[in-house]
Amino acid sequence: MGIRHAGAPAGLLLAAGEGRRLGTPKALVEIGGERLVDRGVRMLHEAGCTPIVVVTGAAAIDVAGAVIVHNPDWRTGMASSLRLGLSALADDCPAVVIALVDQPRVTAEAVRRLRAAYAAGARVAVATYAGLPRNPVLIAHEHFAEAAAGASGDAGARAFLRARPDLVVTVPCEDVAAADDIDTPEDLRRLGRP
């Protein structure tokens, strides 16, 4: 049956990786006294997504305001977390916003823009920065299975998005957010932690 929804798009935060190049699981990293996983959940809540599902893996994580789904296959890459997260949602979940735990500059306003595109009829909406598609991504329920089937390794929904450009509505977000990843200690220092 899956996790029940309340009519709004759900939020799916992918937070399973070990942060090999960073040296610690990214979900547990703190910026400004807040763990990245808590920041991601807060951002999705502020954007009106409900429920929020967090897929964990390398680290055991409890997060207030979210449903935790553990991915025992996290070592295989982001695709397994995406498939698990999508399968955890109820059959009547209308859509999901997928966000990555290691992008702390993605904002609730960017997610609200994706939701507005969805409300206007988009079935797939992708945030863009300087014209380049990145995260977050909104996918309507009727495309969950196709997105899951196309996911492989660390690519997540990328193969689905590239295979179905006819569905994708791009949503410029560079004025309210940035898709900077935290992959290395240098990235972490650059994004605000000494």
C-alpha positions in Angstrom: 0.0 0.0 0.0 2.9 2.4 0.7 3.1 5.6 2.7 -0.1 7.6 2.6 -0.1 11.1 1.2 -2.3 14.2 1.8 -2.9 15.4 -1.8 0.3 17.4 -2.3 3.4 16.0 -4.0 5.5 13.8 -1.7 9.1 14.7 -1.0 11.9 12.1 -1.5 15.3 12.9 -0.1 18.1 10.5 -1.3 20.6 10.3 1.6 22.1 6.8 1.5 25.6 7.3 0.3 28.8 6.9 2.4 30.5 10.0 1.1 33.6 8.2 0.1 35.5 11.3 -1.3 34.2 13.4 1.6 35.2 10.8 4.3 31.9 10.7 6.0 28.2 10.1 5.1 26.9 13.4 3.6 23.6 13.1 5.4 25.4 13.6 8.8 27.5 16.6 7.7 26.6 19.8 9.5 26.5 23.2 8.0 25.6 26.1 10.3 24.8 23.6 13.1 22.2 21.6 11.0 22.8 18.2 9.5 22.3 18.1 5.7 19.6 15.5 6.1 17.6 17.7 8.5 18.1 20.7 6.2 16.8 18.7 3.2 13.7 17.5 5.1 13.0 21.0 6.4 13.3 22.5 2.9 10.9 19.9 1.5 8.4 20.6 4.3 8.7 24.4 3.8 7.9 23.8 0.1 4.7 22.0 1.1 5.7 18.4 0.2 4.0 15.7 2.2 4.9 13.0 3.3 8.7 13.3 3.3 10.5 10.0 2.7 14.3 9.8 3.4 16.2 6.9 1.9 19.2 6.0 4.1 21.9 3.5 3.7 25.5 4.0 4.9 24.5 5.7 8.2 21.7 5.0 10.6 19.7 8.2 10.7 16.6 9.3 12.5 15.0 12.5 11.2 12.0 14.3 12.7 9.2 14.9 10.3 10.2 12.2 7.9 9.6 8.5 7.2 12.9 6.6 7.0 13.3 3.9 4.5 16.6 2.0 4.7 18.2 0.8 1.5 20.3 -2.3 2.2 21.7 -2.1 -1.4 22.9 1.5 -1.0 26.4 0.5 -2.2 25.0 -0.2 -5.7 24.3 3.5 -6.2 21.6 6.1 -6.3 19.3 4.1 -8.6 18.5 1.6 -5.9 17.6 4.4 -3.5 15.4 6.0 -6.1 13.5 2.7 -6.8 13.1 2.0 -3.1 11.8 5.5 -2.3 9.3 5.5 -5.2 8.1 2.1 -4.2 7.5 3.3 -0.6 4.9 5.8 -1.7 1.2 5.0 -1.9 -0.5 4.1 -5.2 -2.5 7.3 -4.9 0.5 9.6 -4.3 0.0 12.2 -7.1 3.6 13.2 -7.6 7.0 13.3 -5.9 9.8 15.9 -5.7 13.2 14.1 -5.6 16.0 16.0 -3.9 19.6 15.0 -3.0 21.0 15.4 0.5 24.3 16.8 -0.7 22.9 20.0 -2.4 22.4 22.4 0.5 21.7 25.4 -1.7 18.5 24.0 -3.2 15.7 26.0 -1.6 12.1 25.6 -0.8 11.4 28.3 -3.5 12.9 26.1 -6.2 10.6 23.2 -5.1 7.6 25.6 -5.0 8.4 26.5 -8.6 8.4 22.8 -9.6 5.0 22.4 -7.8 3.6 25.4 -9.7 4.7 23.9 -13.0 3.0 20.6 -11.9 -0.2 22.5 -10.9 -0.1 24.1 -14.4 -0.1 20.7 -16.0 3.6 19.5 -16.1 4.0 15.8 -15.5 7.8 16.1 -15.1 9.5 19.3 -14.0 13.2 19.8 -13.7 15.0 22.7 -12.0 17.6 24.4 -14.2 20.5 26.6 -13.4 22.0 28.7 -16.2 19.9 26.5 -18.6 21.3 23.2 -17.3 19.0 20.6 -15.8 19.8 19.5 -12.3 17.9 18.8 -9.1 15.3 18.8 -7.7 13.0 17.0 -10.1 9.3 16.5 -9.9 7.7 13.4 -11.4 4.0 12.6 -11.6 2.8 9.3 -10.4 2.1 7.8 -13.8 5.8 8.0 -14.6 7.1 6.5 -11.4 7.5 3.0 -12.9 9.3 4.3 -16.0 11.7 6.4 -13.9 12.4 3.5 -11.6 13.0 1.1 -14.5 15.4 3.5 -16.2 17.5 4.1 -13.1 21.0 2.5 -13.1 24.0 2.9 -10.9 24.5 6.5 -9.7 22.4 8.0 -12.5 19.0 8.1 -10.6 16.3 9.5 -12.9 18.7 10.9 -15.5 18.1 8.1 -18.1 14.4 8.5 -17.8 14.6 12.3 -18.2 16.9 12.0 -21.2 14.7 9.4 -22.8 11.5 11.4 -22.4 12.3 15.1 -23.3 8.8 15.4 -24.5 7.6 15.2 -20.9 10.1 17.5 -19.3 9.2 21.1 -18.4 12.3 23.0 -17.4 12.0 25.5 -14.5 14.7 28.1 -14.1 15.8 28.3 -10.5 19.2 30.0 -10.6 17.9 33.2 -9.0 16.6 31.4 -5.9 18.8 28.3 -5.6 22.0 26.5 -6.7 22.7 22.8 -7.3 26.3 22.8 -5.9 27.1 19.3 -4.7 29.2 18.5 -1.6 31.5 15.7 -2.7 34.8 16.6 -1.2 36.2 18.4 1.9 37.0 21.4 -0.5 33.3 21.5 -1.5 32.3 21.6 2.1 34.7 24.4 2.9 33.5 26.4 -0.1 29.8 26.0 0.9 30.2 27.4 4.3 32.0 25.2 6.8 35.6 26.1 7.7 
